[in-house]
Amino acid sequence: MAVLGIDPGLNKFGVAVIDVNKKIIYREIQRLQDFDRQNSLSSEFIFNALAPVLQNIFDKFEVSNIALGDGTCSKNFEEALKKFISANEKLSGISVHVINEKHTTEAARALYLECNPPAFPMSLLPSTLVPVSVEVDDLAAAAIALKYLKEL
């Protein structure tokens, strides 16, 4: 069984699947585009963006729980997730757990640097000072899933 982590956001969201050995087995960043900012992000809009990503993940992996970060737009993401689960009979046993996102961006940076160690002379700097020039929303989702597993 695996845990799906989701890092919700206003312009994009990250997803990651963590296996029972706490290894990242899948990660992706998906952009939220073409929405009316006056109405913000509705759960219906998020559902339409999230559903194909979730379908792909549930087709490939045996996910037992979903860990959703409590940050930006998390309520609408939670509604979209519950709608997706209720529309898919085989997912009826899956629960959504809202997780405090505090320090997950730092954890995502650490995961990135662990997978992509900096070259000399940057390797001499503390990891908090090493610039990360890529988006890490997927790794933040992994950090959220790992935080959920740690809290169990």
Protein Blocks (a to p, Z undefined) as FASTA:
>chain_A
ZZddddddfkbccdddddfkopafbdcddddehiafklopafklmmmmmmmmmmmmmmmp
ccfbdcddfbehklmmmmmmmmmmmmmmklmmpccddddfehklmmmmmmmmmmmccddf
klmpcfklpccfbdfklmmmmmmmmmmmmmZZ
